């Protein structure tokens, strides 16, 4: 049993700009679009396959420590992560596709392996879409 959410947003910037902001500068920028998250990179090298990031999620009130592991990383194409918040695992995949001149479709496929298919995911989907909207706003205003 698992639940997967598929959400996307068109951003009025080239793929390279969106990828840099979201993937390469993930540790710096993620807390900007999701203020409930604090990140600190544990591994010394630049972001790529095998990178481990310490994560503190305070969305539920009490901080929950966890990690993000970069499981797949293809520049200007995709970044796949495995997230552990305590004992809860989430698998995320962000893809970056040109949508026209200087536009990028950023798509999230987020899998919750332990979640039952009958679960109401509307609040989670709304929160993720809100993050995508904030990412769009930040990238378009800064790059």
Order of alpha helices (4+ residues) and beta strands (2+ residues): beta-alpha-alpha-beta-beta-beta-beta-beta-beta-alpha
